[in-house]
């Protein structure tokens, strides 16, 4: 055995002293020795401060505080917080689709491939996905664009969905949810200074991802208003108005469409989509089609039409020229797999050199979650009619979509029975966006508190009933009108409770602020009558 003796020099002695917890605590407890922070609200990137995201905003933070209080025994006039603020299906009790979970489980733990519990079609899909993964493991990085076989399955799905319109898997990019793809495309498009700065046209009401991204990227937001009086239809004249007005102070380059709509729940007609694409062609706009709710269509009068298919049917002059990125996700539809963060985008007619820049940009974040890619693959490649899982899969899918259709109708029906609330039909997606009458005294109270009137309404609703919804001001709305967004995701039993509580609250709210029962017109707040709204 050998013995070594070390003599500590001044550097080592300082190191020991520096990292002694007790001594470090004593030293830093002196305020005079505390250095100024590098990152403060004064030095924070101003674009970050400009970002707002109402879906997880102040109302939701307040709801979380109330929920924790309930768990600690704080007394409230309700026993639970019902979070109807976000389209998180599984959090609201929706059960996972068995086949999706089986395939992802097999991919995550391949030892299960030997288990007789799992059906052969699930095993075959898992083996195919693993074959394309490095080391046959979901834990390996994929290519930045995504796993090759998943991209090919998505292209086949799109071709089938669009009744034979060809899809090239080289134009498919896997993403971390649709949001990641939307942000990536916007990063490519935003440039310029002053009047040459990129303008991005977004619908109002809009999903706050768009306004947040525009703020973060310092682009110019161009609002075009959906027609509430016409079931939130997109009016081409309104698009032209917004475009021409914006041209005076920026360079409009991008047109964003959400179909089916969030938060408004409308489904655009084929004629409307044709007009939008013609407008984009004439004005040389890049079209971003957010189609994450394409499986969520409930009205028998409506049908989902993809922007790509309509573009194809308009002829080669349009199909070979209009730049289009369309987005889909694992988070919505009938699966509701939000936590996997799976999604894809298909990009058409992008300049080949720019396409290389897109791949470079995507490579910076290495790759989207490979488990999410696997989940996306199952959604686009579900069991076929001859396969063992088909019957159960079809039953589960139909059950989810039928329940959503029922809840969409129930929500519209009950909300429209309340004096001072007017709700358009929920044709698709997962939300209702009713207009609410707010009496002038309540508006004045909100103004005195420096908050939007519908924020005051939603805060009172939360505090008195435990129902968490999002004020319409977080999505945008015409001046003088007020709304809130709520999901239709709670179980039918809980949804009925929510809507009845909401009805009782609204009547108390009107009484508290001493207003006659109003009728809302398409112009908003201005006509009052002693009978219920139409």
N, C-alpha and C positions, 0 to 999 in steps of 0.2 A: 504494500500500500504506500502511496505517496501522499505527502501532506503539502499543501500550498498555503502560503500566507499572503493575503492581499492588503495593500496599504491604500486607503481611500485618499485620492487627491481632492483638491477643492471643487472640481467639477462634479465628481461623484457625490461628495458630501452635500453639495447644493441640490443635486438630483434627489437624494433621499429626503432632504428637508422639503423640497418643492412638492413631492408627491406624498408626503405624510398627510393623511386626511385631516387629522386634528389640527395640525399647524396651519395647513392651507385654509381651513375654515376660519381660524382666528385671523389670519392675515387679510382675507378678503372681506371680513365683516366690517372693516373700516371704510365708510362711504368715501372718504377722501382718496382711498386707493383704487376705487372702482373706475375703470376706464370707460369712456363714452362708447356706446354700442355703434358698430358699423352700420347695421341695418335697423333703421327706425321708420316710422310712418313718413317722416320728412324725406328720407333717402330711398324709400321703397319705389320700385318701378311704378310710375303713375298709371301705366296701362293695367297693371294688376288691380290697383285701387278702383279703376273704372269698371272692372268686371262685376256684373251682378248675375245671380243665378237663383231666381225666385223659388224654384222647385225645392231647393234645400236652403232657403233663406231664413229670415227672422222668425216667421211663423213656425217653421219646423224646429228651430232651436228652442223656441218657447214650448212647443209640444213636448220636446225631449225633457225639458226641465219639469214640466207638469207630470210626465210619466214617471220620472225618478222620484218625485215627491209622493205620488200614489204608492209606489213600492215601499217607501219609508213610512207610510201611514198617514201622510197629509190628507186631511179631509177635503173632498171636492164634491160638487153636486152630481158627479158621475163616477163610475167605477173603472173606466178604461178610456184611453185616448185612441180614437179611430183615425188612423193616418190614411186619409184619402188624397194625399198631396202628390203622390208619385206612382208611376205605373210599374210597381214592383209586385208582380203577380204572386210569387211564392210567399212573400212577406204577408200577403193578404189571404193566405190559406190555399191557394191553388196547388194541386198536387203535380209533381213532375210527371212528364210522359215517360213511361217505363222504358221504352226502347232506347230513348236518348241516354238515359242514365245507365242502362245495361252496356251500351257500346263504350261510353266514356269510362265506366268502371273497368271494363276489360282492357281498354287502352292503358289505364293508369296502373293496373295490377294484372299483367298478362298471365300470372299463375292461374287466374280464374278461367282461362281458356280450356282448362282440363275439367272444369266443373260441369256436371250434367244439368245444373240449375239454369244455365244460360242457353237460349235458343241458338241454333246454328246460324241463322241470318245475322244475329248480333255478333257472333264470333267471326264470321266472314268479313264483316265490315271493319271490325277492330283489327284483324290481321292485315287487312289491306292498308289501313292507315299506318299501322306500326311498321309495315314494310317500307314506307316512304320516310320514316323518321330515322335520324342518325342513331346507330346502335339499337335500332328497333325499340326505342324508348321515347315516351312522351316528355321525358325530362331533358331531351336534347333541343338545341336551337333548331328551328326550321329556317329555310330560305326567308329572306326579308319579305318577299311577296306572299309567303305561305307554303304549306305542304302541297306538293305538286298534284297528288291524286285528289285532294280536296278542291283545288282550283278547277280541275277537270270535271269533278262532280257538280260544281256550281255552274260551270258553263253548260253542262247537259241539262241541269235544272232550268236554267233561264231559257234555253232553246225549247224545252217542253212547255214551260209556262207561257211562252210567247208564240206557241203554236207553229214552231218551225223556224222562227227568225234565228239565224245563226248566231252563236256566241263563241268567241275565241278565248280559250282559257288563258292565253297570254295577256288578255285585257282584264283579268280578274286579280284582285289584290285582297288578301285577308287582312283584317283590321281588328283592333281592340275595341269591339263594339262599333256601331256606325259612327259614333262621335269622333273617333280617332281618324277615320277616313275623311269625314267632313273637314276636320281641322287641317289635315294634310293637303287637301285640294285647295283650301283657302290660302294656305301658306304659299303655294305656287302662284296664286293669282294676284296677291296683294303687292302693289309696287307704286312708285311715283310719289310726287310731292305736290302739295297745293292743289290746284285744279286738275292736275293729272293723277291725283291719288285714286286708287281703285275704289269704285262704288259697288256695294253688294246689295242687291234688291232682296228684301225678305218680306214675307207676309205678316200682316198685323191682324189678328193676334198671331204670335210666333212662339216656337219653342225656344226658351232663353239661351240654349246653346249657341244660337246664331248671333244674338246681340252680344253675348259674352265673347265669342270668338272675334267678332268685328272690333270690339273694344280692345282686346288683347293685341290684335295685329295692327291696330291703328288704321283700319280701313274706314271707309265712309258708309254709314248705314243709310240705306234708301228704303223707306217704308212704303209698301203698297197695301191698301186696306181691303180685306175680304168683305163681301156684302152680307151683313148679318140678316138683313130683311129678305134675302134670297138664299137662306140656308148656308150662309158663309161661302157662296160661290165666288170664283175668281173672275173678275170683270176685266176684259182686255183693255177697255178704255181707262180704267184705273191704273193698269200697268203703264200705259202710254203717258198718263199724267205724271206719275212718279218718275218715270225715266226722263222726260223732257225737263222737269223741274230740277232734277239732280244734275243734268248735264251742265247747268250753269255754274256748279261749284266742284264737280269731280268728274271722273271718267267711269261711267257705269260699265262693268265688265261681267258681272255675275248675276244670275237669276236663280234664286233658291225657291223650291216648291216642296211642300210637305203634303203628301197624298198617300193614303187618307190623312186627314188633318189632325195636328196636335197644336193647340188644345181644343180645336173646334169640332172635330169628329166628322167633317164633311168628306165626301168621296167625289172627286172631280170627274166630270163627264168626258167622254172621248172627244167631243166637239171642243170643249174647253181646252183640253190638252193640245189639240191640233192648233188652236189659236195661239196658245202660249209658245209652242215650238216655232210657229211661223213668225211670231214677234221676235223670238230669240235669233232666228235666222236673219231677219231683216236688220236687226240692230247689232248683230255680231256679238251676242252674249253667250257666255259659258253657262250651261244649264246644270244645276245640281238638284237631282230628284231624290228626296228623302222618302223612301218607300218601305220603311220598316214595319208599317202596319198593313202590308199588302194582303195578309191572311185575315185581317180583322175588318170584314165588311158584313154588316148585319141587315141593312135595308134591302128588301126584295127588289126595289127600284134601281139599285145601284150595282155597279160591277167595277172591280179594279182593272184599270188599263195601265200597263207599264208605259213609261215615257219612251222607252226604247222601241217597243212594239208599234206604238203610234207613229214614231219617227220613221220607222221602216216602211209603214204603210203609206206615208206621205210621198214616198218615191226616193230614188237614189240621190237626187240633188240635195235633199234634206239629210238623208241617212248618212251620206258620205261627207257631210260638211259640218253639221251642228255638233259642237263639242258638248258631250254629255257624260256626267258621272252620276251613277245611281247607287243607292246604298240600301243594305239590308242588315239584319241583326238577329242574334239568338234571343234577344231580350224580350221580344214582343210576340206577335203571332199567337199560336196556341201553346207554345212551349214555356214562354215567360222565364227563360234561363238567363236572367240578368247578370248573375254573379260570374258566369263563365267568361264574360266580356268577349264574346265571339261576334264577328261581323265580316262583311265583305263589301267591296265596291267594284263595279264594272265601269271602265273608262273607255269612251269611244272618241275617235277622231282627234286624239291628243297628238301634237307634234312629236315625232320620234325622239328628237333630242331632249325635249321637255320630259318625255317618258323616262329617259335615262336619269334625269334629275329627280324625278319622283322616286325612282328606285333608290337613288342615293339618299334621299331624305328619309325613306322608310328604313333604310339600313342603319341609320343612326340609332334607332330604338330596337335594333337587332331583329326582333320578330314579335308578332302578337302571341298571346298565350296559346300554347299548342293544344291544351285541353279545350280551350274555346274553339279552336279550329276543328277539333274532333266533333264537338257538339254541333257546329255549323254544318259539318259534313252529313251528320245524321238527319238534320232538318231538310237538307236538299236531296237526300238520298234515303227516304223512308222505306219501310218494308213494302215489297211488291205484293200483288194479289195472290201469287202462288206461294209466298213465303210464310213460315210458321207464325211470325209476329204480327201479320197483317191484321187479323181480326181484332186483337187487343189494341193495337195502335190506332186503328180507325175508330174504334169505340171511344177511346180516351180523347182523341182529337175532336171528334164530333161533340162529345160531352162538354168540353171546354168552350168551343165556339157557340154551341147552342145556349149554354148558360150565359155567355157574354151578350148574345143577341137578346135574350130575355131581360137581362139587367139593363141593357141599353134602352129598351122599350119602357121598362118599369121606371127608370130614372126620369126619362122625358115626361111620362104620364104624371108622376107625383109632383115633380117640380112645377109643371104647368097648372097644377091644381091650387097653387099657392098664390094669393093676391100679391102682386108686386114682383113676381118672378116669371121670366119668359125664357123657355129653353127650346132651341132648335132641335130637330130630330138628330139623335146620335146615330149617324149612318155607318160610321166605322170608327177605328182606333179604340181607345179605352177611356175616353173622357167625355164629360159634359162641361159646357162652358156657358152657363145660364147668365142672362142679364138680370141684375137685381135693382130694384128701386131703392134709393137711399134718400130719405127726407132731408130737406135743406138744413134743419138744425143739426143733424148728424154730420152733414158735410162741413158745417161750420165748426163743430167740435173737432173733427179730424184735422181741419186746417189749423186750429189753435194748437194742436199737438204736433204739427209739422209732419203729418202722415197722410197718405192717400185715403180717401173715404172707404174704398173697399178693403184696405188694410185694417182700418178700424173695425169694420164689419166682421172680417175674418178673425181678428183677435178676440172680439167679444164672443163670437161663435165658439172658438176654442175654449175660452175661459168658462163659459156657461154650460157647454155641452160635451166638451172633450173631442169635438170633431175638428180635424185639421185639414183645411183646404187652402188653396193658394189664391191670393187676390189677383184679379184680372190685370191690375196695373203692372204685375210682374211679367205679363205676356204682351202687353200693348193693347190698346183699345181706343175707339174714337172718343174724342173729348166730350165730356158730358154723359158718358155711359159708364156703367160699373158692372163688373162680372166677378165670378170666381171659377176656378177650375177644380173639378173633383174627378177622381177615378171611379169607374164602375166595377172595380175589381173585387170589393168585398163579397162574401158569400151572399146569396139572395136574402137570407134571414138578417144578416148584419146590415146589408144595404137598406132593407126596409126600416130597420131601427134608425139608421143614420138619416134617411130621408124624412122620417116622421119627426125626429128631433130637430132637424133643420127647419121643417115646416113650423113647428111650435116656436122655435127661436125667432124666425123671421116675423111672425105675427106679433111676438112680444117686442121685437125691435121697432116695428112700425108703431105700435101702441106707445112705446117709451118716448118716441120722438113726435108723437101726436100728429100723425098725418092721416088723411083719409086713405082708404084702400085705393091704390093707383092702377091704371092700365098703362103698360109700357107699349109705346109705339116703336116703329123702326127707327125713329129719331132719338129714342132714349128716354130722358127723364121728364118729358114736358107735359103729358096729358094725364089727368087724374080723374078716376071715376069710382063710384061706390060699388061696382061689380068686379068680378074676377077678370084677369086678363083673358083674351081669346086663347 
